[in-house]
Amino acid sequence: MRPIKHIHGDKKPHWVGDGFFVKTLINHLDNNPDFNYSHTDPFLLFDYGKPTTFSPNPDYKLQPHGVGLHPHKGFETVTIAYSGEISHADSTGGRGDILEGDVQWMTAGRGILHEEFHSEAFGQRGGIFSMVQLWVNLPSAHKLTDPKYQSIKRADMPIVDLIDNSDEQTVIGQAAIIAGDWHGITGAATTFTPVNMWDIELHTAGTTTLQVPKTHNTLLLVQEGQVLVNGTAVSAGSLIEFSAPIRNHVSTKSEHSSLPATDTIELTYPATTDEDTPIKLLLLSGEPIGEPVAGHGPFVMNTQEELRQTFRDYQIGIFGK
C-alpha cells in the first residue's frame, strides 16, 4: 500500500479573473522544501475550483465571467468541467465549449494565446460552477511542439466499475479514464510522458482498491464529499500527497526488480454517508520527467535563458512562431 505522506488543502481560495474561484493546491514556483515540483513532477500547477454558485449574468454576451486573452508556453493545460460550462478561443482559430463532465487537454507547446470564459448558456442561466485545471509539464524534447487541443467528451472516456473488495458482485463506483492505463484499458487522452488521470465517483458504501505504478508521483484530490483513503478520513478540497515513488534509475532497477510494479491505494465510502451524496475524486500519477524547470507566469522552460528568450519573443510579437 502506498502510504500517505501529507494532506494539503490549507490554501486560501482566490479569484482567477472573475469566473474561477480556486485554491491553488500545486504551484511549481513554491519553494517549500517539503512540497515542491520535485514531489509533483510532471504536474506543475493544480487549481481546484470548489462548487460555487453564480447568479445569471445580465451581460453574459458582452462581459462574460472568466479570463481574457493570455499566453502559455512549454506545457499542457488540462481543464475538467464538473458543473457549469467553459468557452475557450485561441490564437490558432480554435474555439469551443467544455461541457459538464468534459475535458479539454490543451498542448501549449511552442506557444499559444487563449481565453477562457463561462459559456453563454451558463452565463445566461447561472447556477453551480465547479472545475479543476492542471498544468502538465512537457519534456525538453517536446517543449516546442505545435499547439493542439484534445476535446474529450464524457462519452469518449472509458468507464470502469469499482468493485467492493469484500463482495465481487457489488459495484461501489466508477472511474472515467481520462488518461493513462487501467489494467490494460487506455485512457482517452494522448500524453507525452506516462500520466494517469482518473475521474472517480463513489456512490455506495464499501472499499475498493486502486493500483498505481510504483515509479509515479501520485496525488489524489477529494473534489466532493468525505472519503477514507488508506483508512484516513479526508474531506473535500484536500489534496493527498502519497510517499515518494521508487526512482526509475539504472542503479535501482536490479535492487527493486523482484518487487511488484504497482502500489495499492484503498478508497472507502463510509457506511455512515448518505448514499444520495456521491464522493468525487481525481487520481493523478505521473512518471517524473526529472529535468530542470525555469518558470515565470504563464511560461515554463528548462533554463533561464530559454525563459528570457520567451519573454523577448512575446514582447516583439513573434511568440509561438
Buried (B, 14 or more C-beta within 10 A) or exposed (E): EBEBBEBBBEBEBEEBBBBBBBBBBBBBBEEEEEBBBEBBBBBBBBBBBBBBEBEEBEEBEEEBBBBEEEBBBBBBBBBBBBBBBBBBBBBBEBEBBBBBBBBBBBBBBBBBBBBBBBBBEBBBBBBEBBBBBBBBBBEBEBBBBEBBBBBBEBEBBEEBEBBBBEEEEBBBBBBBBBBBEBEEEEBBBEBBBBBBBBBBBBBBBBBBEBBBBBBBBBBBBBBBBBBBBBEEEBEBBBBBBBEBBBEBEEEEEEEBEEEEEBBEBBBBBBEEBEEEEBBBBBBBBBBBBEBEBBBEEBBBBBEEEBBBEBBEBBEEEEBBE
